[in-house]
């Protein structure tokens, strides 16, 4: 892969991510043993409206995580050389991302998702050569979008959502997507670490729509395959 220097706006995030701990992202402690390894790709690029992040929306026909926005990613397979390889392979399979267009910069702390027993490692990357991407497998991915970080940080686009179980977590409304769960939790922390976060109405709490509320899990659930 070609290595490129990320832009200046990336540096505050990159510096702080290197010192980040799992507790900065989730209330759930990561176990020392067990769990199924997985990885997701947090792909940041320079868009028309400044820095943005690649998010895909799962197909509504999936058995798990139907219709839920997520980072590209999935479970580690035996042929994967490492977690970075897992994240890039999944992004290629799901949205057609060319791994050569990506410069991987860091791995975030591994986060445990107890309801699925996945140990998910987010891989942070700079998309130095953006190109068209889309739903490679419509049966799995319904939509792909680049969401501007400034739009996600806009207080008008931020809220908290309540699951039918009583769980409450951060969420974003952007480009017709309601981003919540694992993805929203990670994005919320990254906005803080990168210096993009703005004060927002944390007392704005809405119930998850019925399709989202029936998704598996009641805590920070990742959309991993």
RORODREN-213324 format. One record per residue (C-alpha): residue number from 1; residue in one letter; x negated, y negated, z. Coordinates in steps of 0.001 Angstrom, whole numbers. Layout:
N
{NUM; "A"; {X; Y; Z}}
...
This chain:
225
{1; "X"; {0; 0; 0}}
{2; "X"; {-1096; -3550; -716}}
{3; "X"; {-1835; -5524; 2446}}
{4; "X"; {-724; -9143; 2395}}
{5; "X"; {-989; -11896; 4977}}
{6; "X"; {2468; -12727; 6355}}
{7; "X"; {3611; -16370; 6393}}
{8; "X"; {3055; -18639; 9376}}
{9; "X"; {6609; -18212; 10695}}
{10; "X"; {5871; -14533; 11296}}
{11; "X"; {3032; -15137; 13760}}
{12; "X"; {4962; -15969; 16976}}
{13; "X"; {7068; -12829; 16549}}
{14; "X"; {4092; -10633; 15718}}
{15; "X"; {2084; -11845; 18712}}
{16; "X"; {4939; -11290; 21164}}
{17; "X"; {6035; -7959; 19709}}
{18; "X"; {2590; -6517; 20374}}
{19; "X"; {3113; -7144; 24084}}
{20; "X"; {6774; -6136; 24167}}
{21; "X"; {8113; -3256; 26248}}
{22; "X"; {11177; -1065; 25819}}
{23; "X"; {12857; -2909; 28703}}
{24; "X"; {12796; -6065; 26564}}
{25; "X"; {15168; -4371; 24120}}
{26; "X"; {17394; -2060; 26164}}
{27; "X"; {18540; -1285; 29673}}
{28; "X"; {18063; 2437; 29020}}
{29; "X"; {14651; 3843; 30036}}
{30; "X"; {12806; 5962; 27479}}
{31; "X"; {12126; 9517; 28768}}
{32; "X"; {8626; 10934; 28767}}
{33; "X"; {9765; 14184; 27135}}
{34; "X"; {12513; 15427; 24829}}
{35; "X"; {14516; 13578; 22246}}
{36; "X"; {14433; 13725; 18465}}
{37; "X"; {11967; 11266; 16882}}
{38; "X"; {13346; 8749; 14400}}
{39; "X"; {12327; 5422; 12889}}
{40; "X"; {14049; 2378; 11424}}
{41; "X"; {12577; -350; 9207}}
{42; "X"; {12933; -3978; 10249}}
{43; "X"; {12103; -5688; 6979}}
{44; "X"; {11653; -9458; 7048}}
{45; "X"; {11233; -11561; 3927}}
{46; "X"; {11162; -15166; 2761}}
{47; "X"; {14611; -15839; 1321}}
{48; "X"; {16323; -18819; -242}}
{49; "X"; {17459; -19910; 3220}}
{50; "X"; {14224; -19093; 5035}}
{51; "X"; {13328; -15832; 6797}}
{52; "X"; {15832; -13026; 6396}}
{53; "X"; {16255; -9375; 7367}}
{54; "X"; {17441; -6425; 5282}}
{55; "X"; {20595; -4784; 6642}}
{56; "X"; {22672; -2036; 5082}}
{57; "X"; {26240; -1047; 5838}}
{58; "X"; {27006; 2630; 6230}}
{59; "X"; {29709; 4217; 4101}}
{60; "X"; {33165; 4329; 5675}}
{61; "X"; {33382; 8047; 4885}}
{62; "X"; {30474; 9136; 7098}}
{63; "X"; {31186; 11400; 10066}}
{64; "X"; {28999; 9294; 12375}}
{65; "X"; {28464; 5509; 12365}}
{66; "X"; {31046; 5031; 9591}}
{67; "X"; {31025; 1464; 8264}}
{68; "X"; {28392; 288; 10745}}
{69; "X"; {25654; -2155; 9679}}
{70; "X"; {22162; -874; 10441}}
{71; "X"; {18487; -1069; 9641}}
{72; "X"; {17404; 1523; 7055}}
{73; "X"; {16055; 4571; 8850}}
{74; "X"; {16556; 8091; 10054}}
{75; "X"; {15101; 11154; 11693}}
{76; "X"; {11498; 12231; 11245}}
{77; "X"; {11022; 15062; 8749}}
{78; "X"; {8149; 17603; 8818}}
{79; "X"; {6520; 16136; 5700}}
{80; "X"; {6339; 12598; 7150}}
{81; "X"; {2772; 11600; 8014}}
{82; "X"; {3914; 9291; 10824}}
{83; "X"; {6780; 7072; 11964}}
{84; "X"; {5918; 4404; 9404}}
{85; "X"; {6218; 7019; 6672}}
{86; "X"; {9632; 8008; 8038}}
{87; "X"; {10912; 4433; 7978}}
{88; "X"; {9632; 3776; 4438}}
{89; "X"; {10915; 7105; 3101}}
{90; "X"; {14370; 6510; 4515}}
{91; "X"; {14481; 2962; 3145}}
{92; "X"; {13497; 4277; -278}}
{93; "X"; {16155; 6986; -184}}
{94; "X"; {18915; 4758; 1181}}
{95; "X"; {18461; 1434; -623}}
{96; "X"; {15739; 2047; -3243}}
{97; "X"; {13014; 91; -1461}}
{98; "X"; {9599; 331; -3129}}
{99; "X"; {7085; 1098; -335}}
{100; "X"; {4376; -739; -2313}}
{101; "X"; {6338; -3973; -1852}}
{102; "X"; {6022; -3743; 1938}}
{103; "X"; {3256; -4629; 4402}}
{104; "X"; {3801; -2844; 7714}}
{105; "X"; {2647; -5013; 10630}}
{106; "X"; {3649; -3396; 13923}}
{107; "X"; {5680; -762; 15710}}
{108; "X"; {8096; -1808; 18422}}
{109; "X"; {8526; 210; 21618}}
{110; "X"; {10324; 3509; 21199}}
{111; "X"; {13946; 3281; 22360}}
{112; "X"; {16003; 6221; 23589}}
{113; "X"; {19632; 6653; 22521}}
{114; "X"; {21082; 9120; 25038}}
{115; "X"; {24356; 9807; 23238}}
{116; "X"; {22467; 11178; 20208}}
{117; "X"; {19175; 11979; 21990}}
{118; "X"; {17198; 10097; 19342}}
{119; "X"; {13916; 8430; 20208}}
{120; "X"; {13946; 5543; 17740}}
{121; "X"; {10820; 3562; 16864}}
{122; "X"; {11516; 329; 14978}}
{123; "X"; {8815; -459; 12396}}
{124; "X"; {8316; -4170; 11750}}
{125; "X"; {7293; -5096; 8201}}
{126; "X"; {6764; -8048; 5861}}
{127; "X"; {8456; -7708; 2471}}
{128; "X"; {5732; -9428; 470}}
{129; "X"; {7248; -8565; -2932}}
{130; "X"; {11057; -8516; -2636}}
{131; "X"; {12940; -6780; -5429}}
{132; "X"; {16566; -5795; -6047}}
{133; "X"; {17863; -3099; -3701}}
{134; "X"; {21260; -1507; -3300}}
{135; "X"; {23212; 1544; -2242}}
{136; "X"; {21236; 4443; -3720}}
{137; "X"; {23674; 6978; -2294}}
{138; "X"; {27201; 5475; -2143}}
{139; "X"; {28246; 8411; 3}}
{140; "X"; {25904; 7135; 2719}}
{141; "X"; {25438; 3412; 2077}}
{142; "X"; {28244; 1069; 1077}}
{143; "X"; {26489; -2284; 934}}
{144; "X"; {23058; -3889; 1338}}
{145; "X"; {22391; -7516; 2256}}
{146; "X"; {19590; -9853; 3289}}
{147; "X"; {20867; -11766; 6307}}
{148; "X"; {19159; -15123; 7005}}
{149; "X"; {17754; -15296; 10533}}
{150; "X"; {18986; -18885; 10838}}
{151; "X"; {22497; -17655; 10103}}
{152; "X"; {22229; -14905; 12705}}
{153; "X"; {20944; -17433; 15260}}
{154; "X"; {23797; -19854; 14544}}
{155; "X"; {26016; -19925; 17671}}
{156; "X"; {29089; -19763; 15428}}
{157; "X"; {27946; -16320; 14247}}
{158; "X"; {27158; -14869; 17666}}
{159; "X"; {29421; -13101; 20159}}
{160; "X"; {29610; -10094; 22419}}
{161; "X"; {31838; -7108; 21688}}
{162; "X"; {33601; -4756; 24063}}
{163; "X"; {33844; -1038; 23286}}
{164; "X"; {36968; 821; 24407}}
{165; "X"; {34788; 2517; 27044}}
{166; "X"; {34096; -856; 28652}}
{167; "X"; {30555; -1219; 27282}}
{168; "X"; {29754; -4812; 26235}}
{169; "X"; {26864; -5797; 23984}}
{170; "X"; {25656; -8512; 21592}}
{171; "X"; {26972; -8815; 18063}}
{172; "X"; {26624; -10966; 14951}}
{173; "X"; {29116; -11904; 12247}}
{174; "X"; {27369; -12513; 8930}}
{175; "X"; {28216; -12065; 5252}}
{176; "X"; {31345; -10061; 6051}}
{177; "X"; {29490; -7718; 8444}}
{178; "X"; {29989; -7248; 12166}}
{179; "X"; {26547; -6174; 13370}}
{180; "X"; {26628; -4572; 16821}}
{181; "X"; {25174; -1729; 18898}}
{182; "X"; {21516; -768; 18545}}
{183; "X"; {20917; -3013; 15526}}
{184; "X"; {22386; -6112; 17159}}
{185; "X"; {20492; -5459; 20380}}
{186; "X"; {17167; -5287; 18562}}
{187; "X"; {17977; -8343; 16429}}
{188; "X"; {18947; -10344; 19511}}
{189; "X"; {15579; -9646; 21139}}
{190; "X"; {13653; -10359; 17913}}
{191; "X"; {15328; -13762; 17588}}
{192; "X"; {14120; -14574; 21100}}
{193; "X"; {10592; -13288; 20510}}
{194; "X"; {10278; -15093; 17181}}
{195; "X"; {11483; -18410; 18543}}
{196; "X"; {14600; -18512; 16355}}
{197; "X"; {17213; -18051; 19074}}
{198; "X"; {19589; -20888; 19961}}
{199; "X"; {21981; -21222; 22907}}
{200; "X"; {25183; -19361; 22103}}
{201; "X"; {28529; -18704; 23831}}
{202; "X"; {27884; -15475; 25736}}
{203; "X"; {31381; -15755; 27190}}
{204; "X"; {32844; -15137; 23737}}
{205; "X"; {33797; -11466; 24045}}
{206; "X"; {35971; -9645; 21522}}
{207; "X"; {37158; -6061; 21326}}
{208; "X"; {35518; -3934; 18666}}
{209; "X"; {37820; -3246; 15723}}
{210; "X"; {39433; 183; 15917}}
{211; "X"; {37178; 1839; 13268}}
{212; "X"; {34052; 587; 15050}}
{213; "X"; {35393; 1500; 18475}}
{214; "X"; {35772; 5122; 17422}}
{215; "X"; {32118; 5484; 16429}}
{216; "X"; {30077; 7963; 18438}}
{217; "X"; {28580; 6636; 21627}}
{218; "X"; {29377; 3927; 24117}}
{219; "X"; {25967; 2299; 24526}}
{220; "X"; {23311; 1004; 22152}}
{221; "X"; {23954; 3503; 19371}}
{222; "X"; {21600; 3496; 16366}}
{223; "X"; {22671; 4383; 12873}}
{224; "X"; {20043; 7048; 12282}}
{225; "X"; {20473; 10044; 10067}}
